[in-house]
Amino acid sequence: MQPTQFSSGDVIADRRADYARMLAESGDPAAAAELMEQALELAPAWAAGWLRLGEYREKAGLGGQAAEALRQVLALDPEDIFGAGLKLALLGAVETPDRPPSRYVEALFDDYADRFEAALVERLDYSVPGKLAVLVRKVRGEGGPFACAIDLGCGTGLFGVEIRETVRRLEGFDLSANMLTKAEEKGIYDHLARSDLSRDAEGSQLFADGLARGRAELVAAADVLMYLGDLSNAFSLGAELAEPGALFAFSVEDAGTPEGFHLAPSLRYAHSETYVRAALAAAGFQICEIERTIIRMDGGKPVLGILFVAIRTR
């Protein structure tokens, strides 16, 4: 998030919030919450301050009061740039939404763009782009280069780098303008544009500027679908972009459950293999390859994922 969002505009309120943060970092979230309440008395319209209060109250074991603070965040920021609705779902205060707020995801990655690759690749052992590209080449075999590949949620272009040599035309789409800027710097994409995969494709940049439906021999979504709960729209979009016989390659975080999906404490969604299989079939895809693997580290623990390569059959 932008640093200015963490300023109330009131010097005294900001100072108290800083002291509250230090108390929380020293292991006293209850005292931090009390001091944060004092800060918010001076700046009651400070959405980011209410978010902090919710976090301190949750850490202090005050779940009900934490939910109250998060509801105040939503009242002040209906677009939910902070993901307060997701946090409420984790507290059990509301039902789990099918997808996160688009504004939250956009802001998250706009802020993350400059340090994205260093954080993921160097510190978190992120490996999805390379592993997914290997799986795609395995399924493709001796079929030659793809005429057109579409990289959905392309981010800074990590998957694009892995697949560029095996495609004639590479298109990338992402919700974050800052991520697209980083991808453009790599000079590997023939076309880049902003698009929200959680929304209906009609009028999307995916089909603007004369870009046809059914134009891709490969559609990919590397480490993207964990920012969606219900995958039906994303899979339908993949089907619209893919020509008959095209490959659809993507990754999900492994829910480790027999069916469905759930929202994890990371505020990312995890999906079961059963759920993905059913959603793919409904969109007209048949699975070619599946690989279970560690996709990154998070808090020093491995995050398990599932890589899929499917083919459009109808």
Secondary structure, DSSP 8 states (H G I E B T S, - for coil): --GGGG--S-HHHHHHHHHHHHHHHTT-HHHHHHHHHHHHHH-TT-HHHHHHHHHHHHHTT-HHHHHHHHHHHHHH-TT-TT-HHHHHHHTTSS---SS--HHHHHHHHHHHGGGHHIIIIIIS---HHHHHHHHHHHHHTTS--EEEEEEET-TTSHHHHHHGGGEEEEEEEES-HHHHHHHHHHT--SEEEE--TTS-STT-TTS-TT--TT-EEEEEETT-GGG-S--HHHHHHHHHHEEEEEEEEEEEEE--SSSSEEE-TTS-EEE-HHHHHHHHHHHTEEEEEEEEEEEEEETTEEEEEEEEEEEE--
